[in-house]
Amino acid sequence: MSDDTAQTYETASARIEEIIRRLDSGEAGLRETLDLCGEARTLVEFCAGELDAVSSGLEELRLDDLVARLEAGAGGAASPTS
């Protein structure tokens, strides 16, 4: 992929699938195989980074939700009951 600014997880994973199909076809020569493997490695690293970023974002959301529930629970416990 020459334009990294337009690259998304979806486009990168689609390209990885294309590369796998090409390699599985057995039609790629030695040099092309080497080039495709190098490109696939770069794409896999990009996808792993995207997944890590999403995972971190989800973790942060879970922590924010936990804090909100704890604060709501503390507020409810502090109010007097009749």
Buried (B, 14 or more C-beta within 10 A) or exposed (E): EEEEEEBEBEBBBEBBEEBEEBBEEEEBEEEEBEEBEEBBEBBBEBBEEBEEEEEEEEEEEEEEEEEEEEEEEEEEEEEEEE
